[in-house]
């Protein structure tokens, strides 16, 4: 009788442990997915590959990617807490931080080395020809700084042109209807603009290290879900490695996900920054560090009156998620 009682006790204890573990696992799996916004730029596409190939889940996090088309609206939604993370150019991140000091960039995802372009109507042969013309750019972000830098190289200023607020996807049609004579855009919109008679006037190859894109998370998510962010970063970096080794398959995944032609997806003019490059960019002692470039943007936005105050730059970047867990 004693042996029977002992076996029953062991059975009950084991069952409790099993069910307890099961309940704990179920609770863990009930964490909501990280909601991260992205736009239609090639440097942001590794997220789609990570999702399709299961890299995020394999690293231990569920991710919901949300495609954003109207950037100003979606940045407002991010600020309002509707999303955990967002892909932003460095310049746009700096300007958003002026009203959202509790956000941090955790990873650099790409460096534009020719993928960003200013495309122009056929009669505009040189940047100097833009004098007195209408130039489309997404004002108040990195786009404005980029076209201003282009003008500076040609010994012009923004006072020499008429800047027109335009989203990248609007550029082809605006060129066609002559509401602008040139504009800043990228693929897949560049191919459309060229089909409509436009040509490339200037590219980010002429401004090395100037256009960088990041993944930015809200402070609340960073504090509450650090391991999920770490897993997200690992999954994204894994996707970069995979795409570089499987270019055509990567293109096919992206083409299907966004319903865009595969021939508009190209890694030309873009450097997808891997782990080692990330760690170098985040070193403040590096002459090409992200802090140096961030200061260029910050100074521009303060001078232009877009913002009156920007948080301490070092507080805006958090490289801890690039390091293995301690």
C-alpha positions in Angstrom: 0.0 0.0 0.0 2.9 2.3 0.9 4.5 1.6 -2.5 1.3 2.4 -4.3 0.9 5.7 -2.4 4.5 6.6 -3.3 4.0 5.9 -7.0 0.8 7.9 -7.0 2.6 10.8 -5.3 5.5 10.7 -7.8 3.0 10.6 -10.6 1.1 13.6 -9.3 4.3 15.6 -8.7 5.5 14.8 -12.2 2.2 15.8 -13.7 2.2 19.1 -11.8 5.7 19.8 -13.0 4.8 19.0 -16.6 1.6 21.0 -16.6 3.4 23.8 -14.8 6.1 23.9 -17.5 3.5 23.7 -20.1 1.6 26.6 -18.6 4.8 28.7 -18.4 5.6 27.9 -22.1 2.1 28.9 -23.2 2.4 32.2 -21.3 5.8 32.8 -22.9 4.4 32.1 -26.4 1.5 34.5 -25.7 3.9 37.5 -26.0 2.5 39.7 -28.8 4.6 39.9 -31.9 7.0 42.9 -32.2 5.3 45.2 -34.6 7.9 46.9 -36.9 7.2 49.2 -39.8 9.2 49.3 -42.9 9.1 51.1 -46.3 9.8 50.2 -49.9 13.6 50.6 -49.9 15.9 47.8 -50.8 17.9 48.1 -47.5 14.7 47.3 -45.6 13.9 44.1 -47.5 16.0 41.7 -45.4 13.1 41.8 -42.9 10.8 40.2 -45.5 13.4 37.5 -46.1 13.8 36.9 -42.3 10.0 36.6 -42.1 9.6 34.2 -45.0 12.5 32.0 -44.1 11.5 31.8 -40.4 14.7 33.4 -39.1 12.9 35.6 -36.6 11.0 32.6 -35.1 14.1 30.5 -35.1 15.8 33.2 -33.0 12.8 33.1 -30.6 10.6 36.1 -31.5 7.4 36.6 -33.4 7.5 39.7 -35.7 4.7 41.5 -37.5 6.1 43.6 -40.4 3.9 46.5 -41.4 4.5 48.2 -44.7 4.4 52.0 -44.6 3.8 54.1 -47.7 2.9 57.5 -46.2 5.9 58.1 -44.1 4.6 61.1 -42.1 1.4 59.4 -41.1 3.2 56.2 -40.0 5.8 58.1 -38.0 2.9 59.7 -36.2 1.5 56.2 -35.5 4.8 55.0 -34.3 5.1 58.0 -32.0 1.6 57.2 -30.7 2.7 53.8 -29.6 0.9 51.7 -32.3 4.2 50.1 -33.3 7.3 48.8 -31.4 9.9 49.6 -34.0 10.3 51.4 -37.3 12.9 51.6 -40.1 14.1 55.1 -40.5 16.9 57.0 -42.3 19.4 58.4 -39.9 18.2 62.0 -40.7 14.6 61.1 -40.2 15.5 59.4 -36.9 17.3 62.5 -35.7 14.3 64.7 -36.4 11.8 62.3 -34.9 13.9 62.2 -31.7 13.2 65.9 -31.2 9.6 65.1 -30.2 10.3 61.5 -29.1 13.5 61.5 -27.0 12.7 58.1 -25.6 13.5 56.2 -28.8 16.8 54.5 -29.7 18.5 53.2 -32.9 19.6 49.6 -32.2 21.0 48.6 -35.6 22.2 50.0 -38.9 20.6 48.1 -41.7 22.2 49.7 -44.8 24.4 52.4 -46.3 23.2 53.9 -49.6 26.1 53.9 -52.1 24.2 54.9 -55.2 20.7 53.6 -54.6 19.3 57.0 -53.6 19.0 59.2 -56.7 17.8 62.5 -57.9 16.0 61.9 -61.2 15.2 64.7 -63.6 13.3 65.6 -66.8 15.3 65.3 -70.0 16.0 69.0 -70.3 17.8 69.1 -67.0 21.3 68.0 -67.9 23.3 69.1 -64.8 22.5 70.0 -61.2 23.2 73.6 -62.1 20.3 73.5 -64.5 18.0 73.1 -61.5 18.4 76.8 -60.7 14.9 78.3 -60.5 13.3 74.9 -61.0 11.1 72.8 -58.8 12.9 70.0 -56.9 10.9 67.3 -55.1 12.0 65.9 -51.8 10.5 64.6 -48.5 11.1 67.8 -46.6 11.9 67.7 -42.9 14.0 64.5 -43.1 17.1 63.0 -44.7 15.8 63.6 -48.2 16.0 67.4 -47.7 19.6 67.1 -46.3 20.6 64.9 -49.3 19.3 67.3 -52.0 20.8 70.2 -50.1 24.2 68.4 -50.1 23.8 67.8 -53.9 23.1 71.5 -54.4 26.1 72.5 -52.3 28.4 70.3 -54.4 27.1 72.3 -57.5 27.7 75.6 -55.6 24.0 76.1 -55.2 21.8 76.4 -52.1 18.2 75.5 -51.4 17.3 79.2 -52.1 18.3 78.7 -55.7 15.5 76.1 -56.3 11.9 75.7 -55.3 11.7 72.7 -52.9 8.4 70.8 -53.2 7.4 68.3 -50.6 7.1 64.9 -52.3 7.2 61.3 -51.3 9.5 59.0 -53.2 6.7 57.1 -54.9 5.2 60.4 -56.1 8.2 61.5 -58.1 7.6 59.6 -61.4 4.1 61.1 -61.8 5.1 64.5 -60.7 7.9 64.6 -63.3 5.4 63.5 -65.9 2.8 66.2 -65.1 5.6 68.8 -64.7 4.8 69.8 -61.2 8.5 69.2 -60.5 11.5 69.1 -62.8 13.6 66.8 -60.6 13.1 64.7 -57.4 14.7 62.4 -54.9 13.6 58.8 -55.2 14.8 55.1 -55.3 13.7 51.8 -56.7 11.1 50.6 -57.6 10.0 54.2 -58.4 13.2 55.0 -60.2 12.6 52.5 -63.0 9.1 54.0 -63.5 10.5 57.5 -63.6 13.0 56.5 -66.3 10.3 54.7 -68.3 8.4 58.1 -68.3 11.4 59.9 -69.7 13.4 60.8 -66.7 17.2 60.3 -66.2 19.5 60.0 -63.2 21.0 63.4 -62.3 22.8 62.6 -59.0 23.3 59.6 -56.8 24.3 58.9 -53.2 27.5 57.4 -54.6 28.6 61.0 -54.7 27.9 61.5 -50.9 29.6 58.4 -49.3 28.5 57.6 -45.8 25.8 60.2 -45.9 22.6 58.1 -46.2 22.3 55.4 -43.5 19.1 53.5 -42.5 18.4 52.2 -39.1 16.0 50.1 -37.0 14.6 52.2 -34.2 12.6 51.0 -31.2 10.5 52.8 -28.6 12.0 53.1 -25.2 9.2 51.1 -23.6 9.8 48.1 -25.8 13.6 48.3 -25.2 13.0 48.2 -21.4 10.3 45.6 -21.4 11.4 43.2 -24.2 15.2 43.4 -24.6 15.6 39.7 -25.5 13.0 40.0 -28.2 14.8 42.9 -29.7 18.1 41.0 -29.5 16.4 38.1 -31.3 15.0 40.5 -33.9 18.5 41.8 -34.6 19.9 38.3 -34.9 17.2 37.3 -37.3 17.7 40.4 -39.5 21.4 39.9 -39.7 20.9 36.3 -40.6 18.6 37.4 -43.5 21.3 39.8 -44.8 23.9 36.9 -44.9 21.3 34.7 -46.6 20.3 37.2 -49.2 23.9 37.9 -50.2 24.5 34.2 -50.7 21.1 33.6 -52.4 20.4 36.8 -54.4 17.8 35.5 -56.8 15.8 33.6 -54.2 15.8 36.7 -52.1 14.5 38.8 -54.9 11.8 36.3 -55.6 10.6 36.4 -51.9 10.5 40.2 -52.0 8.8 40.4 -55.4 6.1 38.2 -54.1 5.7 39.9 -50.8 5.4 43.4 -52.1 3.9 42.5 -55.5 6.6 44.4 -57.4 8.6 43.3 -60.5 11.8 41.4 -59.6 13.8 43.5 -62.1 13.3 46.6 -59.9 15.0 44.8 -56.9 18.7 45.3 -57.0 21.5 45.3 -54.4 23.5 47.6 -56.7 24.2 50.9 -54.9 23.4 49.6 -51.5 25.6 48.1 -48.7 23.6 45.8 -46.4 25.6 46.3 -43.2 26.5 43.1 -41.4 27.4 42.6 -37.8 31.0 43.7 -38.1 30.2 46.8 -40.0 27.5 47.7 -37.5 30.0 47.4 -34.6 32.4 49.7 -36.4 29.7 52.3 -37.2 28.7 52.4 -33.5 32.3 53.0 -32.3 32.5 56.7 -31.4 36.2 56.7 -32.0 35.7 55.7 -35.6 36.1 58.7 -37.9 33.1 57.5 -39.9 31.0 56.7 -36.9 27.3 57.1 -36.9 27.7 59.8 -34.2 29.6 62.0 -36.6 27.1 61.7 -39.4 24.2 62.2 -36.9 25.7 65.5 -35.8 25.7 66.7 -39.4 22.0 66.1 -39.6 21.3 67.5 -36.2 23.1 70.7 -37.0 21.3 71.0 -40.3 17.8 70.6 -38.7 18.6 73.1 -36.0 19.9 75.7 -38.5 16.9 75.2 -40.8 14.5 75.6 -37.9 12.9 72.2 -38.3 13.7 71.5 -34.6 14.7 73.7 -31.7 16.3 71.0 -29.6 17.7 67.5 -30.2 18.5 65.0 -27.4 22.2 64.2 -26.6 23.2 62.2 -29.6 24.9 59.4 -27.6 21.6 58.7 -25.8 19.9 58.0 -29.1 21.9 54.9 -30.0 22.0 51.6 -28.2 24.5 49.1 -29.6 24.0 46.6 -26.8 21.7 44.4 -29.0 24.6 43.8 -31.4 26.5 42.0 -28.7 25.9 38.5 -27.5 24.0 38.2 -24.2 26.2 38.4 -21.2 
